[in-house]
Amino acid sequence: MADDDRLFANIRIVLLAVTAVVQTGLNATWLVQHQRDYRPAWVENTAFATLALVTVVCAVWLLRRRPLPAPVAFGGAAVVLAASVAATAALPEDGFFLDVHWSFGLVGWHLLVLLVDRLGVLIGALAAHGVASVTQFVLVGDHDRAEVGGAGVVVLSVLGFQAAIVVISLVLRRQTGLAAAVAADRDRIATRAALAEQWERDRRQTFAGQLGATLPLLVGLADGALDPRDDATRRRCALAATQLRRLFAENDDVPDPLVHEVKACVDAAERRGIEVSLAVSGSAVAVPTVVRRELTAPLVVALSHTRTRARVSVLRTDQEVRVAVLADTDPGDGIAPTSPLVRVECDTYGPRTRMEARWKPN
C-alpha cells in the first residue's frame, strides 16, 4: 500500500469512529428527546436510520483499509444529502440549528467519511449541505436578529470545524507526497550509486581478466621468449588486440552495442590488413552485456586466425540473435570455442572456417 493510500486509510477509519460515536452517543439522545417536536417524527427516524446504514456500509470497506468505490462514495453522498434535507424539513420552525436539528452537524461527518480522499467533491458536498440547510431555514418564515445570529454562529462553527479537517487532509496529503518524492529520490540515488559501483567492479574484473591473458604475451615478447615472426605468436597478438578492442567498445554509450562491438572486432582485423565484409539485418535488440561477450567471442577467435579475407553477418529478430563469420584460416587451426550462454557452431570447409553464435531471448 502506497503512503498516500495508507494515510487516507487511517484518516477514514478515524472519521468513521468519530461519526459512529457522534451519531450514537449524541444525536440519538437528541432524536429521542425531541420525538414530539418533529412533524412528522417518522421522517426524522427514517433519516437517522438511513445515516446509520450509510455508516455501516462504509465500515465494510474502511475497516479492511480499502478505499470506498466511486459508486458507493458518490451514491452515499447523494443519500446523505437527501436525508439531511428530509430531516430538516420535518423540524419545527423554531428548531433550526439547535439540539432538535441534530442532522446538521452529523451530515458533515458522513460526507467526510465518504469523500475525504475526493477533496474537490467533498468541498462541493459540504457547500451544498450548508446552502440547503440555510435555504430551508430562510424559507420557513421570518426570523429575528437573534435567531439569525445564532444560526450563523452554528453554521460557521460546524462547517468551519469540518472545513478545517479538509484543510488538514490537504496538508497531510501534500506532506505525504513530498515525503514519498524525497524517499523515491533517495532510493534512486542509492540505486544509481550501487549500479555504478557494480559496473565499475565488473569493468575492473573484466579488464583484469583480459590483461591477465595479455600480460604473459607481452612479457614473452619483451624477454625474447616469443618470436614475433612466428605464426602462433602473431595469432596470439591478433587475438589479444581484437579482444581488447572489443572490450573498449563494450564501454561506449551507443544505440546498438552489439553491432558497435562487432564493428570494433572488424576494425581490429582490418588494421592487420584483413579484408572483411559486414552485413547487418534486423533492428536493434536489447542484449545483456555478458551475452554480447559470448556472442562476439567466436568472432574474435575466427578473425584472429584469418589469413586474408572474412565475411561477418549479424542477424537480429525477436526470437533469435546470430553472429556469424566465414573466414579463411590455416588448415589444422582447430578453433572451436564454446560458450555456456549461447549456442556456438563451428564447421571447417577446406581452408575456410564458419563459426556462428546464437542466442534466444527468454
Number of C-alpha atoms within 10 A of each C-alpha: 9 7 13 16 16 15 16 20 22 14 18 26 19 14 19 23 15 14 23 20 12 15 24 12 11 14 20 14 13 16 21 12 12 15 15 10 14 21 14 15 17 13 18 25 17 14 21 25 13 18 25 17 13 21 20 14 14 23 20 12 16 22 14 10 17 17 19 21 12 12 9 15 21 19 13 24 25 14 16 27 21 15 22 27 18 16 25 26 20 18 24 15 13 14 16 23 24 13 16 22 24 26 25 24 21 21 22 27 22 26 26 26 29 29 23 24 24 13 15 11 15 22 18 11 21 21 15 13 22 18 13 16 20 16 11 14 22 12 9 14 9 11 13 7 9 9 14 14 12 13 17 14 12 17 19 13 13 19 19 12 13 19 19 12 15 20 13 12 18 15 12 15 18 13 13 17 14 12 13 15 12 12 12 12 12 12 12 12 12 12 12 12 12 12 12 12 12 12 13 12 12 12 15 12 12 13 15 13 11 15 16 11 13 18 13 11 17 14 12 14 15 11 8 10 10 16 13 15 8 9 11 14 16 16 18 18 18 21 22 21 18 24 25 19 20 24 19 13 19 20 13 11 9 11 10 13 21 26 20 17 22 25 17 22 27 25 17 22 26 17 9 13 12 19 16 19 13 14 10 13 10 11 10 17 16 14 17 11 13 9 16 22 21 21 27 23 22 26 26 26 22 25 30 26 23 23 19 16 18 24 17 22 17 19 17 18 14 12 10 13 23 19 25 24 23 24 28 21 25 14 12 9 12 11 16 15 16 15 14 8 16 19 15 22 15 19 13 19 12 11 13 17 24 21 22 22 25 18 20 14 12 5
